[in-house]
Amino acid sequence: MTHPHGELENISKKVRLDIIDMIYKAGSGHPGGSLSAVEVLVALYFEILKDNDRFFLSNGHVCPALYAVMAEKGVVDKNLLSTYTEIGSALQGHPERTKLKGIENTSGPLGLGLAQAAGYAAIKKNEYVYCMTSDGEHDEGNHWEAVAFAAKYKLSNLIQIVDVNGIQIEGTVEEIMPLGNLKEKYEASGWNVIEIDGHDFGRIIDSIDKVKNVKDRPSVILAKTIFGKGVSFMEGNPDWHAKAPNEKEYKKAMEELK
């Protein structure tokens, strides 16, 4: 089913409100990266993923966005959002595969998701396997081992989407560990590469259609996004990598997102 982009934008607005609400009520979470990943996740769940497709979330700390999107899609009971991070809840601070149907991989330690997705893609060659990663986790050596593995075995059914928001826990990616020209690095590693605006539904959906036509190598979509998208005092601010808003900040964020 194809949704008008205006409808997808309305869904994204609801998701962002849920993200802030969940993190505020839980008193913990990762708002910045969750907010930057919204459009990619909405596009995946409402336009791209088919019955036999698989989605792996590597940067598991942005799971408030994933949970909120799954709730909008109807695959998670929306009442569960209020239980985020509670002991015994299916919605933990990082996704747990055994707790929630539809979660392919338990994630938390960064740099592992692409290897998990690549292993699945190598076995299930008739299924598309999507993996969201962050630019910050490109610091991890495990990630680059998976990049080499996927290229060696020409895993054309593997589609990686990198949330390039430029921020990680201790500062900007450029400050902590500069990535240089990520497009050229992936091309040199044997991957097909597309660069897009990660908040533009047209570009997200079109890029997926394009990479599906590539049959001799894995593909990566470098989705440039805004960390903390939609909340003025969070945008581009590393302080909001892993911090819940106080009451005043919560009210201001919710007002801005309405």
C-alpha positions in Angstrom: 0.0 0.0 0.0 1.3 3.4 -1.0 0.8 6.2 1.5 0.8 9.9 0.4 3.9 11.6 1.8 1.6 14.0 3.8 0.2 11.0 5.6 3.7 9.7 6.4 4.6 13.1 7.7 1.6 13.0 10.0 2.7 9.6 11.3 6.2 10.9 11.9 4.8 13.8 14.0 2.9 11.3 16.2 6.0 9.2 16.5 8.1 12.1 17.6 5.5 13.1 20.3 5.5 9.5 21.5 9.3 9.4 21.7 9.5 12.4 23.9 6.6 11.2 26.1 8.1 7.7 26.5 11.6 9.0 27.5 10.2 11.7 29.8 8.0 9.3 31.7 10.7 6.7 31.9 13.3 9.2 33.1 15.9 7.7 30.7 16.5 7.1 27.0 18.2 8.5 23.9 16.1 11.3 22.4 18.6 12.7 19.9 19.2 9.7 17.8 15.6 8.5 18.1 14.3 11.7 16.7 16.8 11.7 13.8 15.8 8.2 12.7 12.0 8.7 12.5 11.5 9.2 8.7 13.6 6.2 7.8 11.8 4.0 10.2 8.4 5.3 9.1 9.3 4.7 5.5 10.5 1.2 6.2 7.4 0.1 8.2 4.7 1.9 6.1 6.1 1.6 2.6 9.1 -0.7 2.2 9.1 -3.8 4.3 7.2 -6.8 2.8 6.2 -10.0 4.5 9.5 -11.9 3.8 11.7 -8.9 4.5 13.8 -8.6 7.7 14.9 -5.5 9.6 17.8 -5.4 12.0 18.4 -2.4 14.2 22.0 -2.1 15.1 21.9 1.2 17.0 19.5 -0.2 19.5 19.5 2.8 21.7 17.1 4.6 19.3 14.5 2.0 20.0 11.9 4.5 21.3 11.5 5.5 17.6 11.2 1.9 16.6 8.6 1.1 19.3 6.6 4.2 18.5 6.6 3.3 14.7 5.6 -0.3 15.4 2.8 1.0 17.6 1.5 3.3 14.8 1.7 0.4 12.5 -0.4 -1.7 14.8 2.2 -4.5 15.4 2.7 -3.3 19.0 -0.1 -2.4 21.4 0.2 1.4 21.8 -0.6 1.0 25.6 2.8 -0.7 25.9 4.6 2.5 25.2 3.9 3.7 28.7 5.8 0.7 30.1 9.1 1.6 28.3 12.1 0.5 30.4 9.9 -0.9 33.2 11.1 -4.2 34.7 9.3 -7.0 32.8 8.2 -4.8 30.0 8.5 -6.0 26.4 9.9 -2.5 25.6 13.3 -2.4 27.2 15.8 0.4 26.8 17.5 -1.6 24.1 15.4 -4.1 22.0 15.3 -7.7 23.2 14.4 -10.3 20.5 12.9 -12.7 23.0 10.6 -10.1 24.5 8.9 -8.6 21.5 7.6 -10.2 18.3 9.0 -8.6 15.2 12.4 -7.8 16.7 15.1 -9.7 14.7 18.1 -9.0 16.9 18.9 -8.0 20.5 21.0 -4.9 20.2 22.9 -2.7 22.6 26.6 -3.0 22.0 27.3 -0.9 18.9 29.0 -2.2 15.7 27.4 -5.7 15.8 24.1 -5.2 13.9 25.5 -5.2 10.4 27.3 -8.6 11.1 24.0 -10.1 12.3 22.2 -8.8 9.2 24.9 -9.9 6.8 24.9 -13.4 8.3 21.1 -13.6 7.8 21.4 -12.2 4.3 24.0 -14.8 3.4 21.7 -17.7 4.4 18.3 -16.2 3.2 19.4 -15.0 -0.2 15.8 -14.7 -1.5 14.9 -12.2 1.3 15.7 -8.5 1.5 17.5 -7.8 4.8 17.6 -4.1 5.9 19.9 -2.9 8.7 19.9 0.5 10.3 23.3 1.6 11.7 24.6 4.9 13.1 27.6 6.9 11.9 29.1 6.8 15.4 29.2 3.1 15.5 31.5 3.1 12.5 34.2 3.5 15.1 33.9 -0.2 15.8 36.1 -2.7 14.0 33.4 -5.4 14.0 31.4 -3.2 11.7 34.1 -3.0 9.1 34.6 -6.8 9.2 30.9 -7.1 8.3 31.4 -4.6 5.5 34.2 -6.8 4.1 32.2 -10.0 4.6 29.1 -8.6 2.7 31.2 -7.4 -0.2 33.1 -10.7 -0.5 29.9 -12.7 -0.7 28.1 -10.1 -2.9 25.1 -9.9 -0.6 22.9 -7.8 -3.0 19.9 -8.6 -0.7 21.5 -6.7 2.1 20.6 -3.0 2.3 22.2 -0.9 5.0 20.9 2.5 6.0 23.2 4.7 8.0 21.7 7.4 10.1 24.3 10.1 9.5 23.4 12.6 12.2 26.9 13.5 13.1 26.6 13.0 16.9 27.7 10.3 19.3 27.8 10.0 23.1 30.8 12.3 23.8 30.5 14.9 21.1 30.4 15.1 17.3 31.6 12.3 15.1 34.1 14.6 13.6 35.6 15.4 17.0 35.6 11.8 18.3 36.7 9.8 15.2 36.4 11.5 11.8 35.0 9.2 9.2 36.4 11.1 6.2 34.5 10.5 3.0 32.2 7.6 3.9 30.9 7.3 0.4 34.3 6.7 -1.0 35.2 4.3 1.8 32.2 2.1 1.0 32.8 2.2 -2.7 36.4 1.2 -2.2 35.1 -1.7 0.0 32.9 -3.0 -2.9 29.5 -1.5 -1.9 27.0 0.3 -3.9 26.3 3.8 -2.3 23.6 6.3 -2.4 23.5 9.6 -0.4 20.2 11.1 0.5 18.4 13.5 2.8 17.2 11.1 5.5 14.1 13.2 6.3 12.8 13.3 2.7 10.3 10.4 2.1 10.6 10.7 -1.6 14.3 10.3 -1.5 14.2 7.4 1.0 11.7 5.4 -0.9 13.3 6.1 -4.3 16.7 5.1 -3.0 15.4 1.7 -1.8 13.8 1.1 -5.3 17.1 1.9 -6.9 19.3 -0.3 -4.8 17.0 -3.3 -5.3 18.1 -3.2 -8.9 21.8 -3.8 -7.9 22.4 -7.5 -8.1 26.2 -7.8 -7.7 27.0 -6.2 -4.4 25.5 -5.0 -1.1 24.1 -1.5 -0.9 24.3 1.3 1.7 22.2 4.4 1.9 23.9 7.2 3.7 20.9 9.1 5.1 21.9 12.6 6.3 19.7 13.6 9.2 19.4 16.1 12.0 20.1 14.9 15.5 17.2 15.8 17.8 15.0 16.7 14.7 12.0 18.8 15.6 13.1 19.9 19.1 15.1 23.2 18.9 17.2 22.7 22.0 18.1 19.1 21.1 19.0 19.6 17.5 22.7 19.1 17.0 23.4 19.0 20.7 25.4 16.0 22.0 24.0 16.6 25.5 20.8 14.9 24.3 22.4 11.7 23.2 21.3 9.9 26.4 19.2 12.2 28.6 15.6 12.5 29.5 14.0 16.0 29.6 12.8 17.5 32.8 9.2 18.8 33.1 9.9 22.2 31.6 11.9 20.8 28.7 9.3 18.1 28.2 6.5 20.7 27.9 8.6 22.8 25.5 9.5 19.8 23.3 5.9 18.6 23.1 4.7 22.1 22.2 7.3 22.4 19.4 6.4 19.0 18.0 2.6 19.5 17.9 
